């Protein structure tokens, strides 16, 4: 099981709050509202909401397995950065 945290100070949060997307930097509240709205729109389509995660009473969402498609590539990175080792070994 993979647990991804996506709060406003996470790497994902910092990327999604960036002014290059919205024209200005989002506040933490605006970010949380947008994420909740996106997850709400995806509920029962590609994610399932749960109110408990490993005994912890917290909202969480499971991504349905059929919502992701992995495709083989030629193994050549399209960007200058180093490829993710997990996917190189996958």
C-alpha contacts under 8 A as a table, 3 or more apart, distances in Angstrom:
res1	aa1	res2	aa2	distance
5	X	10	X	7.01
6	X	9	X	7.86
6	X	10	X	5.67
6	X	11	X	7.60
6	X	12	X	5.73
6	X	13	X	5.70
7	X	10	X	5.36
7	X	12	X	7.59
7	X	13	X	5.51
7	X	32	X	7.42
8	X	12	X	7.57
8	X	13	X	4.09
8	X	14	X	6.02
8	X	17	X	7.27
8	X	28	X	5.63
8	X	31	X	6.50
8	X	32	X	7.28
9	X	12	X	7.94
9	X	13	X	5.57
9	X	14	X	5.81
10	X	13	X	4.91
10	X	14	X	6.07
11	X	14	X	5.21
11	X	15	X	6.25
12	X	15	X	5.22
12	X	16	X	6.18
13	X	16	X	5.13
13	X	17	X	5.95
13	X	31	X	7.57
14	X	17	X	5.20
14	X	18	X	6.24
15	X	18	X	5.37
16	X	21	X	7.24
16	X	31	X	7.73
17	X	21	X	7.53
17	X	22	X	7.69
17	X	25	X	5.49
17	X	26	X	4.90
17	X	27	X	7.48
17	X	31	X	6.51
18	X	21	X	5.91
18	X	22	X	7.02
18	X	24	X	7.10
18	X	25	X	5.19
18	X	26	X	7.01
19	X	22	X	5.16
19	X	23	X	4.81
19	X	24	X	4.01
19	X	25	X	4.30
19	X	26	X	7.27
20	X	23	X	5.67
20	X	24	X	7.13
21	X	24	X	7.74
22	X	25	X	6.85
22	X	26	X	7.51
26	X	29	X	7.98
26	X	30	X	5.86
26	X	31	X	6.02
27	X	30	X	5.18
27	X	31	X	6.18
28	X	31	X	5.10
28	X	32	X	6.20
29	X	32	X	5.15
29	X	33	X	6.13
30	X	33	X	5.11
30	X	34	X	6.20
31	X	34	X	5.20
31	X	35	X	6.20
32	X	35	X	5.16
32	X	36	X	6.10
33	X	36	X	5.21
33	X	37	X	6.13
34	X	37	X	5.07
34	X	38	X	6.11
35	X	38	X	5.08
35	X	39	X	6.09
36	X	39	X	5.14
36	X	40	X	5.91
37	X	40	X	4.95
37	X	41	X	6.14
38	X	41	X	5.15
38	X	42	X	6.30
39	X	42	X	5.01
39	X	43	X	6.05
39	X	47	X	7.42
39	X	61	X	7.89
40	X	43	X	5.19
42	X	45	X	5.35
42	X	46	X	5.65
42	X	47	X	5.89
43	X	46	X	6.35
43	X	47	X	4.93
43	X	48	X	5.54
43	X	49	X	6.64
44	X	47	X	5.63
44	X	48	X	5.54
45	X	48	X	7.90
46	X	63	X	5.89
46	X	64	X	5.43
46	X	66	X	7.97
46	X	67	X	5.59
47	X	61	X	5.97
47	X	62	X	5.27
47	X	63	X	4.44
47	X	64	X	5.64
48	X	61	X	5.35
48	X	62	X	5.09
48	X	63	X	6.60
48	X	64	X	7.30
49	X	59	X	7.03
49	X	60	X	5.86
49	X	61	X	4.45
49	X	62	X	6.52
50	X	53	X	7.20
50	X	58	X	7.98
50	X	59	X	5.76
50	X	60	X	5.23
50	X	61	X	5.87
50	X	62	X	7.59
51	X	57	X	6.02
51	X	58	X	5.37
51	X	59	X	4.40
51	X	60	X	6.23
52	X	55	X	6.09
52	X	56	X	5.51
52	X	57	X	4.54
52	X	58	X	5.34
52	X	59	X	6.34
52	X	60	X	7.07
53	X	56	X	5.08
53	X	57	X	6.45
53	X	58	X	6.36
53	X	59	X	7.51
53	X	60	X	6.62
63	X	67	X	6.92
64	X	67	X	5.41
64	X	68	X	7.83
65	X	68	X	6.20
66	X	69	X	7.27
72	X	75	X	7.98
73	X	76	X	7.57
75	X	88	X	7.70
77	X	80	X	7.07
77	X	81	X	7.69
77	X	82	X	7.68
77	X	83	X	6.45
83	X	87	X	7.82
83	X	88	X	7.09
84	X	87	X	5.68
84	X	88	X	6.42
85	X	88	X	4.97
85	X	89	X	6.26
86	X	89	X	5.43
86	X	90	X	6.14
87	X	90	X	4.74
